[in-house]
Amino acid sequence: MADAKEVAVMRRPPPLDSVLLYTLLALLGFGLVMVYSASAFVAVHEVGYSTYYLWHDAVNTAISIITLTVVVRIPTVVWRRMSPYLLMGGLAALVLVLIPHVGVRVNGSARWLSLGVINIQPSEFLKLFLVLYLAGYLVRRQDRLSEFTHGILTVAMLLMVTGVLLLLEPDMGSEVILWAVAFGMLFVGGVRLSHFVAVVLSAAGAGVLLILASRYREDRVIGFLHPFARAKGDGYQLVQSLMAFGRGGWLGRGLGLSVQKLYYLPASHTDFLFAIIAEEFGLAGVLFVIGLFAILVVRAFQIAEAARRDGDLYSCYVAQGVAILIGLEAIINMGVDMGVLPTKGLALPLLSYGGSSTLMSCTALGLLLRIDRERKAQGASR
């Protein structure tokens, strides 16, 4: 069936899903505008010209779009065969970042590998590799998912390995995403609810213990719970972010007119870009961004359901995993910026400045476009 599907795509490739493609391009384009707006002042003071971060982000975006066009041409069966090796490669890269003089340390965290002119963050790609691997795992274990050992325990043990490596960096944000995506895929894949609840509660308990075991993480949580009481300490960034939302009002102050980006709000063009969007475009801008992400996630689940109806469970699980991954990253980033969730250090997919995040997101959406194209080609060949 896979061979016939590949031949059909090669003969006359159906058009790419326009809703998914245009939404993706809208987010990338708006991201470039907002990265420039949020970073121009900082760039002038750091390097002497305002477009420094814009040009870097434009190059990252171009590379990501080129990668997407390549991914669209790769059959999903290739990703399925390669997924175990990609996962092992991702884990090996996490080990490499911990080696002195190999991993690049920024602000006390060793999360990057240097590839000459660029740095990559392996944990970003590990998220997608885990989705690809778990999709195959769910297909292979479909008849045994109700068993604790062959259902959820094996995946939980894998996540413990990745969790240790990410804690050593440290990168709690990526760890939370990995666990959430994995459990989300297991839940929609059909593991027993009692097993799911037991492991989720155990993971939540372990998370609380990790917070209590680290003074740094404990201070972060206290700063989140009482930001204004610690406005000059751990709560500073959150307070400045909330001020950006307050300044925005209904329609915002206008593009380029943010006050908080003038060295008041740290990471204004990366983790807290959503706050600058809220300040410059108000509630209208916030709803616009939320709407675009909602379209992406809903369309991804629609593609997943179509693949399920066609009997392609692997593509179905990949599409669901991508929907959960991008949706969760967006929700967590927005929640952090609005003070709903503790600070995690996660970028806003497709919008924030950051090459690894944008490249991973475009690769994931390229997979979605490929899955949709294969489904259309298979339907046309019947």
Beta strands, then each sheet from edge to edge (+ up, - down):
strand 1: 103-106
strand 2: 109-114
strand 3: 119-120
sheet 1: 1+ 2- 3+
end
